[in-house]
Amino acid sequence: MEVIVILLPLALLLGLFFIGAFIWSARKGQYDDLETPRFRMLLDDQKINTSNPTSIKDGK
């Protein structure tokens, strides 16, 4: 029975921590764009370096 005295406040603090982390991330804009991550693999994200044309072939 004395385990409840330790586990109950610990569980409440842990729950409050996760709620606070969720609210913080929502305010910082973590969940603003829900559509783009699905299509990110289709976007071309390789930048072309015009000063050194061999950088694309070497993968640098």
N, C-alpha and C positions, 0 to 999 in steps of 0.2 A: 504494500500500500504506500510505502514511502517513496517508491519509484515514481509515482504519479506527481509528487511534489517537484521532482526534477524534470520529468519529461513533458508535463503540460506547459510550463513556462517556456521551455526550450522549443516546443512545437509552435507556440504562439509567436515567439520571436523569429523563428525561421519563416513562418508564414508572412509576418509583417515585412521581413527582409525581401521576400520574393515579390510581394505586392509593391513595395517601394521601388524595386528594380524594374518592374514592369511599367510603372507610372513614369519613372525617370526616362526609360528608353522610348516610351511613347511621346513624351514631350520633346525629346531630342530628334524626333523624326525617323526613328528606326522602322516604323510601319507605314510610312507615307506612300511609298511606291511598292505596291504588291503585284503589279503586272510585269515589270521589266525583268525581274530575275528568271522568269520562265523562258524568256526569249534571249537571254544574254549569250547562250551558247551559239546562237545563230548570228550574232553581231560580229563584225570584223573588228577586232581590237588590236591587230598588229599594226604598229606605226611604221611608216616608211621613212628611213633616214636618207635624205637626198645627198648629204655630204659624203657618205661612205656607202656606196651601193652593195658592197660585199657583206654588210652587216645582216642583211636579210638571209643570205645563203648560209652564213655561219650560225644564225640563230641568236646573235648577240643584240 
